[in-house]
Amino acid sequence: MLRTACQPEVTKDLPDYNGNWDLAMTDAAIGIAVFLDDHKAFDAAVARFRDRVPAYFYLEKDGKVPLTPARSTVTTPQKLTTYWFKQTTCKDGIAQETCRNFKHVGYSLAATGHIAETAWHQGVDLYKDVKDRLAALDFHARYQLGEAAPAWLCGGKVDRNMGPDLEVPLNHLEDRLGMKVPAAHKLTETTRPADSDDLFVS
């Protein structure tokens, strides 16, 4: 069932969809690959992760505009602005769907953590590739906790509806790497005990 019914659905190439789709599908794909002991599928999920995460979570080193997802038709400044929900000022930690709502960013943070954690247990350290982009944890946690959004961010209005999505990446950053992510830590403590609110295969 996983190979014939689920795997083809979660490995579809959807580069123009919002990034939470790609990341959620990749989360499912890497789990299926491990369960099936499918090395080719595992490698494909890792490659997809490495393509999508930099195009979803922005860092200033990317340049003045966010990176475009691999194979995407979002190739002009106008299309990119629309794809980023009209956000034109980018700073470390902002995500492609920040100005849509925090719920979908939360899905993407959770999926990113789950993919990296699954790979970690298979001896592949994906966290090292994305730990700087996980600044998104603290960035969004600050505003989820009630900090006023500045005018440059989504016109000063953000939709604070993130779920309990930070446990897995927070554990790696704090407990394994000893990094300080105070807002993410505080937010996570306020939601414990809780499962993730994400359903990744739909």
N, CA, C and O of each residue as an XYZ file, in Angstrom:
808
protein
N       0.819     -1.204      0.000
C       0.000      0.000      0.000
C       0.859      1.263      0.000
O       0.612      2.196     -0.764
N       1.877      1.279      0.873
C       2.731      2.457      0.930
C       3.428      2.712     -0.411
O       3.518      3.851     -0.868
N       3.916      1.637     -1.029
C       4.662      1.806     -2.273
C       3.754      2.157     -3.459
O       4.119      2.974     -4.304
N       2.589      1.544     -3.513
C       1.759      1.708     -4.712
C       0.696      2.796     -4.579
O       0.327      3.414     -5.578
N       0.200      3.040     -3.374
C      -0.865      4.027     -3.191
C      -0.351      5.355     -2.635
O      -0.708      6.422     -3.136
N       0.488      5.288     -1.600
C       0.924      6.514     -0.917
C       2.150      7.156     -1.550
O       2.170      8.364     -1.787
N       3.165      6.357     -1.822
C       4.429      6.922     -2.299
C       4.274      7.764     -3.570
O       4.859      8.844     -3.646
N       3.509      7.313     -4.565
C       3.361      8.145     -5.765
C       2.713      9.503     -5.485
O       3.015     10.486     -6.161
N       1.828      9.558     -4.496
C       1.159     10.823     -4.163
C       2.099     11.798     -3.474
O       2.083     12.992     -3.774
N       2.911     11.307     -2.560
C       3.756     12.214     -1.768
C       5.081     12.541     -2.451
O       5.876     13.317     -1.920
N       5.322     11.962     -3.609
C       6.545     12.291     -4.346
C       6.246     13.083     -5.618
O       7.138     13.286     -6.442
N       5.011     13.529     -5.786
C       4.676     14.375     -6.931
C       5.475     15.670     -6.873
O       5.731     16.199     -5.791
N       5.864     16.175     -8.025
C       6.641     17.408     -8.107
C       5.675     18.586     -8.177
O       4.994     18.771     -9.186
N       5.611     19.383     -7.113
C       4.676     20.504     -7.025
C       5.410     21.782     -6.617
O       5.081     22.371     -5.587
N       6.391     22.222     -7.397
C       7.230     23.342     -6.962
C       6.517     24.681     -6.869
O       7.000     25.582     -6.182
N       5.380     24.837     -7.542
C       4.671     26.113     -7.480
C       3.637     26.174     -6.364
O       3.048     27.227     -6.122
N       3.413     25.052     -5.682
C       2.511     25.047     -4.535
C       3.194     25.758     -3.363
O       4.413     25.933     -3.359
N       2.405     26.161     -2.380
C       2.999     26.707     -1.165
C       3.913     25.667     -0.535
O       3.643     24.467     -0.590
N       5.003     26.146      0.066
C       6.057     25.252      0.519
C       5.651     24.241      1.557
O       6.296     23.199      1.676
N       4.590     24.510      2.326
C       4.191     23.527      3.332
C       3.780     22.215      2.674
O       3.921     21.151      3.278
N       3.270     22.277      1.438
C       2.917     21.050      0.717
C       4.162     20.191      0.482
O       4.200     19.011      0.830
N       5.170     20.813     -0.112
C       6.394     20.085     -0.431
C       7.025     19.492      0.820
O       7.455     18.339      0.812
N       7.082     20.265      1.886
C       7.730     19.791      3.102
C       6.914     18.702      3.785
O       7.477     17.723      4.275
N       5.599     18.860      3.821
C       4.759     17.825      4.416
C       4.829     16.535      3.609
O       4.892     15.445      4.177
N       4.818     16.658      2.283
C       4.910     15.475      1.434
C       6.271     14.799      1.595
O       6.368     13.572      1.592
N       7.311     15.603      1.734
C       8.652     15.043      1.912
C       8.781     14.343      3.260
O       9.489     13.344      3.385
N       8.095     14.872      4.261
C       8.072     14.212      5.565
C       7.475     12.806      5.426
O       8.014     11.832      5.951
N       6.366     12.728      4.717
C       5.755     11.410      4.487
C       6.663     10.529      3.634
O       6.818      9.337      3.900
N       7.258     11.130      2.608
C       8.081     10.346      1.665
C       9.298      9.737      2.345
O       9.654      8.592      2.067
N       9.940     10.492      3.234
C      11.144      9.956      3.871
C      10.772      8.868      4.880
O      11.518      7.904      5.053
N       9.630      9.017      5.543
C       9.173      7.972      6.453
C       8.846      6.687      5.710
O       9.189      5.595      6.163
N       8.187      6.819      4.580
C       7.876      5.651      3.755
C       9.158      4.992      3.263
O       9.283      3.768      3.281
N      10.106      5.808      2.825
C      11.373      5.271      2.318
C      12.095      4.450      3.382
O      12.633      3.382      3.089
N      12.104      4.952      4.620
C      12.762      4.210      5.700
C      12.019      2.914      5.977
O      12.639      1.860      6.121
N      10.706      2.985      6.052
C       9.912      1.785      6.337
C      10.122      0.714      5.269
O      10.210     -0.474      5.578
N      10.203      1.147      4.008
C      10.373      0.204      2.897
C      11.835     -0.163      2.639
O      12.131     -0.986      1.773
N      12.751      0.456      3.399
C      14.185      0.272      3.165
C      14.525      0.579      1.701
O      15.267     -0.151      1.044
N      13.954      1.686      1.220
C      14.097      2.104     -0.180
C      15.136      3.227     -0.238
O      14.813      4.393     -0.009
N      16.375      2.868     -0.543
C      17.469      3.836     -0.511
C      17.310      4.917     -1.571
O      17.640      6.078     -1.327
N      16.812      4.549     -2.736
C      16.615      5.531     -3.802
C      15.563      6.566     -3.399
O      15.744      7.762     -3.625
N      14.482      6.109     -2.810
C      13.426      7.019     -2.362
C      13.916      7.898     -1.217
O      13.562      9.074     -1.137
N      14.729      7.328     -0.335
C      15.308      8.112      0.761
C      16.179      9.235      0.193
O      16.058     10.387      0.610
N      17.045      8.904     -0.748
C      17.922      9.916     -1.344
C      17.123     10.996     -2.057
O      17.498     12.168     -2.029
N      16.021     10.608     -2.697
C      15.176     11.585     -3.389
C      14.521     12.536     -2.384
O      14.406     13.734     -2.644
N      14.094     12.004     -1.240
C      13.491     12.850     -0.205
C      14.518     13.814      0.371
O      14.207     14.980      0.618
N      15.727     13.340      0.584
C      16.799     14.213      1.087
C      17.086     15.337      0.094
O      17.241     16.493      0.487
N      17.157     14.997     -1.189
C      17.422     16.012     -2.213
C      16.295     17.047     -2.261
O      16.541     18.244     -2.405
N      15.073     16.570     -2.141
C      13.929     17.492     -2.163
C      13.959     18.428     -0.958
O      13.675     19.620     -1.084
N      14.300     17.891      0.196
C      14.445     18.695      1.412
C      15.490     19.788      1.202
O      15.257     20.952      1.525
N      16.634     19.402      0.662
C      17.727     20.360      0.480
C      17.386     21.445     -0.536
O      17.924     22.550     -0.469
N      16.506     21.139     -1.463
C      16.046     22.146     -2.420
C      15.014     23.086     -1.803
O      15.081     24.301     -1.991
N      14.058     22.515     -1.065
C      12.901     23.299     -0.640
C      13.151     24.164      0.587
O      12.687     25.303      0.635
N      13.870     23.653      1.576
C      14.036     24.418      2.813
C      14.665     25.792      2.564
O      14.165     26.779      3.103
N      15.741     25.902      1.770
C      16.294     27.241      1.508
C      15.343     28.166      0.747
O      15.461     29.387      0.845
N      14.410     27.600     -0.004
C      13.447     28.416     -0.734
C      12.233     28.773      0.119
O      11.393     29.571     -0.298
N      12.138     28.184      1.311
C      10.994     28.458      2.187
C      11.369     29.375      3.349
O      10.631     30.308      3.665
N      12.507     29.117      3.982
C      12.952     29.922      5.116
C      14.086     30.831      4.654
O      15.158     30.356      4.281
N      13.849     32.119      4.681
C      14.787     33.099      4.125
C      15.918     33.425      5.101
O      15.725     33.477      6.316
N      17.100     33.642      4.530
C      18.236     34.227      5.239
C      18.786     35.367      4.396
O      18.759     35.308      3.166
N      19.276     36.385      5.048
C      19.767     37.554      4.319
C      20.914     37.215      3.374
O      21.134     37.928      2.395
N      21.643     36.146      3.648
C      22.729     35.748      2.754
C      22.203     35.271      1.400
O      22.977     35.126      0.454
N      20.887     35.024      1.297
C      20.298     34.597      0.030
C      20.275     35.716     -0.999
O      20.154     35.460     -2.197
N      20.392     36.957     -0.534
C      20.273     38.104     -1.413
C      19.048     38.926     -1.040
O      18.415     38.673     -0.015
N      18.719     39.890     -1.853
C      17.619     40.798     -1.531
C      16.250     40.148     -1.676
O      15.272     40.594     -1.076
N      16.193     39.101     -2.469
C      14.916     38.403     -2.654
C      15.101     36.939     -2.289
O      16.215     36.419     -2.347
N      14.011     36.269     -1.910
C      14.117     34.854     -1.546
C      14.522     33.979     -2.728
O      14.361     34.356     -3.889
N      15.043     32.818     -2.405
C      15.375     31.843     -3.429
C      14.098     31.265     -4.027
O      13.068     31.187     -3.358
N      14.175     30.869     -5.274
C      13.037     30.271     -5.965
C      13.108     28.753     -5.818
O      14.188     28.176     -5.953
N      11.982     28.096     -5.546
C      12.010     26.637     -5.468
C      12.519     26.016     -6.767
O      12.263     26.529     -7.856
N      13.228     24.927     -6.639
C      13.755     24.238     -7.813
C      12.615     23.863     -8.753
O      11.571     23.379     -8.315
N      12.820     24.087    -10.031
C      11.883     23.743    -11.104
C      10.603     24.561    -11.071
O       9.640     24.211    -11.754
N      10.563     25.628    -10.303
C       9.364     26.451    -10.192
C       9.252     27.428    -11.358
O      10.246     27.801    -11.981
N       8.018     27.831    -11.633
C       7.790     28.890    -12.624
C       7.720     30.263    -11.958
O       7.469     31.265    -12.627
N       7.942     30.313    -10.644
C       7.966     31.589     -9.921
C       9.337     32.223    -10.177
O      10.240     32.137     -9.345
N       9.469     32.847    -11.319
C      10.795     33.274    -11.786
C      10.932     34.771    -12.010
O      11.997     35.226    -12.429
N       9.889     35.551    -11.745
C       9.992     36.998    -11.893
C       9.784     37.646    -10.524
O       9.188     37.033     -9.638
N      10.268     38.878    -10.341
C      10.041     39.560     -9.055
C       8.559     39.685     -8.710
O       8.180     39.558     -7.546
N       7.733     39.931     -9.701
C       6.300     40.074     -9.453
C       5.693     38.754     -8.968
O       4.920     38.730     -8.010
N       6.052     37.668     -9.635
C       5.542     36.354     -9.223
C       6.039     35.988     -7.831
O       5.301     35.406     -7.036
N       7.285     36.327     -7.539
C       7.858     36.001     -6.235
C       7.140     36.767     -5.124
O       6.864     36.210     -4.062
N       6.842     38.029     -5.365
C       6.109     38.825     -4.371
C       4.734     38.222     -4.108
O       4.304     38.132     -2.959
N       4.048     37.812     -5.165
C       2.744     37.173     -4.999
C       2.876     35.868     -4.229
O       2.077     35.574     -3.340
N       3.895     35.088     -4.581
C       4.137     33.789     -3.940
C       4.425     33.953     -2.452
O       4.082     33.085     -1.649
N       5.056     35.066     -2.086
C       5.369     35.354     -0.685
C       4.280     36.215     -0.036
O       4.546     36.917      0.939
N       3.070     36.164     -0.568
C       1.913     36.842      0.009
C       2.160     38.335      0.218
O       1.848     38.904      1.264
N       2.737     38.947     -0.828
C       2.958     40.398     -0.936
C       4.053     40.927     -0.011
O       4.211     42.141      0.115
N       4.806     40.048      0.632
C       5.906     40.484      1.474
C       7.098     40.865      0.594
O       7.541     40.068     -0.233
N       7.613     42.081      0.772
C       8.727     42.541     -0.063
C       9.998     42.802      0.732
O      11.082     42.861      0.152
N       9.890     42.958      2.040
C      11.070     43.123      2.894
C      11.357     41.787      3.559
O      10.482     41.207      4.201
N      12.577     41.302      3.407
C      12.913     39.989      3.967
C      14.045     40.103      4.971
O      15.044     40.780      4.727
N      13.878     39.440      6.092
C      14.898     39.385      7.137
C      15.011     37.947      7.629
O      14.104     37.137      7.439
N      16.142     37.648      8.264
C      16.400     36.291      8.724
C      15.206     35.723      9.488
O      14.706     36.339     10.429
N      14.763     34.548      9.072
C      13.716     33.837      9.790
C      12.339     33.918      9.166
O      11.476     33.098      9.479
N      12.111     34.888      8.289
C      10.795     34.974      7.658
C      10.617     33.792      6.712
O      11.584     33.280      6.148
N       9.385     33.373      6.552
C       9.095     32.201      5.728
C       8.147     32.577      4.588
O       7.496     33.621      4.615
N       8.089     31.710      3.606
C       7.277     31.975      2.417
C       5.803     32.207      2.767
O       5.120     32.964      2.077
N       5.313     31.571      3.821
C       3.897     31.707      4.170
C       3.658     32.528      5.431
O       2.554     32.496      5.975
N       4.660     33.262      5.909
C       4.494     34.069      7.115
C       3.301     35.004      6.994
O       2.514     35.141      7.931
N       3.170     35.643      5.847
C       2.092     36.618      5.676
C       0.791     35.979      5.208
O      -0.201     36.675      4.988
N       0.791     34.678      5.059
C      -0.454     33.939      4.876
C      -1.054     33.694      6.243
O      -2.128     34.204      6.561
N      -0.353     32.908      7.054
C      -0.709     32.696      8.456
C       0.390     31.859      9.098
O       1.167     31.198      8.409
N       0.444     31.895     10.416
C       1.475     31.151     11.134
C       1.176     29.652     11.178
O       2.075     28.846     11.417
N      -0.077     29.280     10.949
C      -0.423     27.860     10.990
C       0.373     27.083      9.944
O       0.939     26.032     10.243
N       0.416     27.604      8.720
C       1.121     26.892      7.652
C       2.637     26.945      7.832
O       3.343     26.013      7.450
N       3.131     28.030      8.412
C       4.555     28.071      8.756
C       4.853     27.008      9.805
O       5.878     26.329      9.738
N       3.951     26.869     10.775
C       4.117     25.831     11.791
C       4.169     24.441     11.190
O       4.986     23.614     11.593
N       3.292     24.180     10.220
C       3.341     22.890      9.535
C       4.720     22.674      8.914
O       5.282     21.581      8.979
N       5.245     23.730      8.318
C       6.534     23.614      7.625
C       7.685     23.444      8.607
O       8.620     22.688      8.343
N       7.625     24.142      9.740
C       8.654     23.965     10.767
C       8.620     22.542     11.316
O       9.662     21.911     11.499
N       7.411     22.044     11.577
C       7.286     20.680     12.088
C       7.799     19.672     11.066
O       8.547     18.758     11.414
N       7.400     19.836      9.810
C       7.840     18.905      8.773
C       9.348     18.951      8.593
O       9.988     17.912      8.427
N       9.919     20.150      8.625
C      11.372     20.288      8.502
C      12.078     19.537      9.628
O      13.054     18.824      9.396
N      11.575     19.706     10.844
C      12.147     18.983     11.970
C      11.981     17.487     11.860
O      12.905     16.736     12.171
N      10.818     17.041     11.421
C      10.565     15.602     11.303
C      11.456     14.961     10.243
O      11.994     13.874     10.451
N      11.609     15.642      9.103
C      12.469     15.112      8.036
C      13.904     15.010      8.527
O      14.555     13.977      8.368
N      14.393     16.094      9.126
C      15.777     16.104      9.608
C      15.985     15.070     10.703
O      17.038     14.437     10.774
N      14.980     14.899     11.558
C      15.104     13.921     12.649
C      15.109     12.495     12.102
O      15.886     11.658     12.561
N      14.256     12.219     11.137
C      14.238     10.895     10.517
C      15.587     10.591      9.884
O      16.138      9.504     10.059
N      16.114     11.565      9.146
C      17.433     11.376      8.517
C      18.523     11.206      9.568
O      19.434     10.397      9.391
N      18.439     11.958     10.654
C      19.419     11.868     11.746
C      19.521     10.433     12.263
O      20.614      9.923     12.507
N      18.376      9.802     12.422
C      18.367      8.420     12.927
C      18.816      7.407     11.880
O      19.039      6.236     12.190
N      18.946      7.867     10.642
C      19.498      7.018      9.582
C      20.967      7.369      9.301
O      21.553      6.866      8.343
N      21.549      8.219     10.125
C      22.957      8.568      9.988
C      23.244      9.709      9.031
O      24.393      9.906      8.636
N      22.219     10.469      8.650
C      22.389     11.611      7.745
C      22.019     12.880      8.504
O      20.888     13.016      8.972
N      22.959     13.804      8.627
C      22.720     15.033      9.385
C      22.222     16.138      8.459
O      23.017     16.878      7.879
N      20.917     16.242      8.327
C      20.323     17.336      7.557
C      20.219     18.612      8.386
O      20.123     19.709      7.836
N      20.238     18.468      9.692
C      20.166     19.659     10.540
C      21.303     20.629     10.239
O      21.105     21.844     10.247
N      22.494     20.094      9.972
C      23.632     20.994      9.739
C      23.419     21.853      8.507
O      23.957     22.956      8.410
N      22.630     21.346      7.560
C      22.336     22.108      6.349
C      21.361     23.244      6.602
O      21.369     24.239      5.878
N      20.517     23.105      7.627
C      19.414     24.062      7.789
C      19.358     24.728      9.160
O      18.427     25.487      9.431
N      20.330     24.463     10.030
C      20.197     24.986     11.399
C      20.129     26.506     11.428
O      19.458     27.071     12.291
N      20.821     27.190     10.490
C      20.742     28.650     10.469
C      19.355     29.112     10.025
O      18.872     30.155     10.466
N      18.720     28.335      9.155
C      17.377     28.700      8.708
C      16.330     28.428      9.781
O      15.220     28.957      9.717
N      16.675     27.617     10.752
C      15.754     27.374     11.851
C      15.682     28.565     12.807
O      15.056     28.486     13.863
N      16.332     29.676     12.423
C      16.075     30.962     13.087
C      14.587     31.280     12.987
O      14.058     32.075     13.764
N      13.930     30.662     12.037
C      12.490     30.845     11.871
C      11.712     30.437     13.123
O      10.624     30.960     13.363
N      12.244     29.519     13.921
C      11.561     29.130     15.152
C      11.385     30.327     16.067
O      10.271     30.636     16.490
N      12.486     31.000     16.372
C      12.428     32.135     17.288
C      11.710     33.324     16.664
O      10.965     34.034     17.339
N      11.939     33.535     15.372
C      11.290     34.655     14.664
C       9.774     34.571     14.819
O       9.136     35.539     15.233
N       9.204     33.434     14.493
C       7.754     33.304     14.553
C       7.248     33.172     15.990
O       6.159     33.648     16.312
N       8.028     32.533     16.844
C       7.600     32.377     18.238
C       7.425     33.731     18.921
O       6.500     33.907     19.713
N       8.297     34.682     18.624
C       8.183     36.021     19.239
C       6.816     36.641     18.955
O       6.157     37.159     19.856
N       6.407     36.580     17.702
C       5.132     37.195     17.335
C       3.954     36.341     17.777
O       2.900     36.877     18.118
N       4.113     35.020     17.777
C       3.058     34.144     18.282
C       2.790     34.434     19.758
O       1.655     34.344     20.224
N       3.846     34.780     20.479
C       3.707     35.088     21.907
C       3.130     36.475     22.154
O       2.841     36.832     23.296
N       2.960     37.262     21.093
C       2.275     38.548     21.258
C       3.074     39.786     20.928
O       2.532     40.890     20.986
N       4.358     39.645     20.579
C       5.126     40.831     20.202
C       4.470     41.496     18.993
O       4.052     40.816     18.055
N       4.381     42.813     19.018
C       3.752     43.538     17.918
C       4.569     43.381     16.644
O       5.793     43.520     16.661
N       3.897     43.095     15.552
C       4.583     42.965     14.268
C       4.951     44.347     13.748
O       4.103     45.239     13.739
N       6.189     44.549     13.317
C       6.568     45.841     12.747
C       5.876     46.078     11.412
O       5.375     45.143     10.786
N       5.852     47.320     10.988
C       5.133     47.677      9.756
C       5.677     46.958      8.537
O       4.922     46.664      7.609
N       6.986     46.664      8.518
C       7.570     46.010      7.339
C       7.133     44.551      7.205
O       7.251     43.961      6.131
N       6.631     43.978      8.288
C       6.259     42.566      8.298
C       4.757     42.420      8.086
O       3.969     42.706      8.987
N       4.369     41.984      6.921
C       2.959     41.714      6.606
C       2.074     42.932      6.867
O       0.917     42.799      7.265
N       2.633     44.113      6.638
C       1.873     45.341      6.886
C       1.541     45.560      8.345
O       0.621     46.310      8.671
N       2.291     44.904      9.233
C       2.064     45.060     10.664
C       0.990     44.146     11.227
O       0.629     44.263     12.398
N       0.471     43.229     10.403
C      -0.580     42.326     10.868
C      -0.203     40.880     10.546
O      -0.014     40.521      9.384
N      -0.097     40.064     11.581
C       0.205     38.643     11.387
C      -0.906     37.810     12.003
O      -1.541     38.216     12.976
N      -1.132     36.636     11.419
C      -2.171     35.723     11.880
C      -1.532     34.721     12.826
O      -0.902     33.759     12.387
N      -1.697     34.946     14.132
C      -1.040     34.160     15.174
C      -1.828     32.882     15.466
O      -2.544     32.803     16.465
N      -1.694     31.899     14.604
C      -2.440     30.657     14.800
C      -1.541     29.433     14.670
O      -1.974     28.375     14.212
N      -0.274     29.594     15.081
C       0.659     28.467     15.047
C       0.266     27.436     16.098
O      -0.110     27.782     17.218
N       0.359     26.183     15.723
C       0.075     25.098     16.656
C       1.332     24.669     17.403
O       2.360     25.342     17.323
N       1.259     23.563     18.126
C       2.421     23.053     18.874
C       3.378     22.321     17.936
O       3.401     21.091     17.891
N       4.164     23.090     17.190
C       4.923     22.551     16.071
C       6.442     22.526     16.257
O       7.156     22.093     15.353
N       6.949     22.975     17.401
C       8.382     23.249     17.495
C       9.198     22.205     18.242
O      10.425     22.300     18.264
N       8.569     21.225     18.848
C       9.275     20.311     19.754
C      10.505     19.649     19.113
O      11.585     19.656     19.703
N      10.350     19.087     17.929
C      11.435     18.292     17.346
C      12.644     19.154     16.973
O      13.757     18.846     17.399
N      12.461     20.226     16.192
C      13.653     21.041     15.895
C      14.210     21.750     17.130
O      15.421     21.946     17.235
N      13.343     22.133     18.060
C      13.813     22.780     19.285
C      14.712     21.838     20.080
O      15.740     22.260     20.609
N      14.331     20.569     20.166
C      15.148     19.590     20.874
C      16.553     19.507     20.284
O      17.535     19.443     21.024
N      16.649     19.507     18.971
C      17.969     19.410     18.344
C      18.793     20.660     18.630
O      19.958     20.566     19.015
N      18.191     21.820     18.444
C      18.940     23.062     18.630
C      19.392     23.240     20.075
O      20.546     23.582     20.332
N      18.486     23.010     21.011
C      18.812     23.238     22.425
C      19.609     22.092     23.036
O      20.674     22.306     23.614
N      19.091     20.883     22.906
C      19.655     19.763     23.659
C      20.876     19.142     23.001
O      21.770     18.661     23.698
N      20.934     19.141     21.683
C      22.095     18.553     21.011
C      23.169     19.589     20.701
O      24.363     19.317     20.824
N      22.729     20.788     20.296
C      23.699     21.806     19.868
C      23.956     22.870     20.922
O      24.912     23.638     20.805
N      23.119     22.927     21.944
C      23.305     23.918     22.997
C      23.011     25.341     22.551
O      23.522     26.291     23.144
N      22.203     25.501     21.524
C      21.865     26.834     21.028
C      20.761     27.449     21.878
O      19.954     26.742     22.481
N      20.742     28.772     21.914
C      19.710     29.501     22.646
C      18.631     29.970     21.681
O      18.908     30.712     20.739
N      17.422     29.540     21.919
C      16.260     29.971     21.143
C      15.151     30.297     22.151
O      14.180     29.551     22.273
N      15.302     31.414     22.871
C      14.453     31.676     24.039
C      12.968     31.807     23.736
O      12.140     31.301     24.495
N      12.615     32.474     22.647
C      11.192     32.635     22.344
C      10.568     31.301     21.969
O       9.454     30.995     22.393
N      11.280     30.505     21.175
C      10.772     29.188     20.790
C      10.630     28.301     22.020
O       9.659     27.552     22.137
N      11.594     28.380     22.941
C      11.530     27.600     24.179
C      10.299     27.997     25.000
O       9.552     27.145     25.482
N      10.109     29.298     25.145
C       8.979     29.795     25.940
C       7.650     29.378     25.306
O       6.739     28.929     26.001
N       7.546     29.527     23.986
C       6.304     29.152     23.308
C       6.032     27.665     23.454
O       4.896     27.264     23.703
N       7.046     26.858     23.306
C       6.873     25.415     23.411
C       6.424     25.023     24.809
O       5.583     24.138     24.971
N       6.981     25.676     25.815
C       6.565     25.374     27.185
C       5.089     25.692     27.410
O       4.418     25.021     28.194
N       4.588     26.714     26.724
C       3.174     27.086     26.919
C       2.219     26.092     26.271
O       1.039     26.061     26.621
N       2.703     25.280     25.336
C       1.811     24.341     24.643
C       1.952     22.910     25.152
O       1.228     22.026     24.693
N       2.860     22.661     26.085
C       3.038     21.308     26.608
C       1.981     20.997     27.669
O       1.571     21.887     28.413
N       1.541     19.740     27.742
C       1.822     18.650     26.804
C       0.866     18.734     25.618
O      -0.313     19.044     25.786
N       1.367     18.461     24.445
C       0.522     18.515     23.250
C       1.145     17.694     22.137
O       2.367     17.610     22.014
N       0.289     17.095     21.334
C       0.750     16.498     20.094
C       0.862     17.608     19.056
O       0.351     18.709     19.257
N       1.522     17.317     17.962
C       1.472     18.225     16.834
C       0.059     18.229     16.285
O      -0.645     17.223     16.365
N      -0.361     19.366     15.724
C      -1.700     19.441     15.125
C      -1.636     19.160     13.624
O      -2.578     19.476     12.897
N      -0.540     18.572     13.156
C      -0.336     18.395     11.732
C      -0.783     17.021     11.254
O      -0.498     16.003     11.885
N      -1.475     17.012     10.148
C      -1.787     15.769      9.443
C      -1.086     15.874      8.108
O      -1.549     16.588      7.218
N       0.023     15.174      7.955
C       0.884     15.418      6.814
C       0.473     14.711      5.541
O       0.873     15.132      4.456
N      -0.310     13.655      5.636
C      -0.729     12.973      4.414
C      -2.224     13.172      4.263
O      -2.997     12.650      5.066
N      -2.649     13.914      3.253
C      -4.071     14.173      3.071
C      -4.460     14.015      1.624
O      -5.627     14.194      1.275
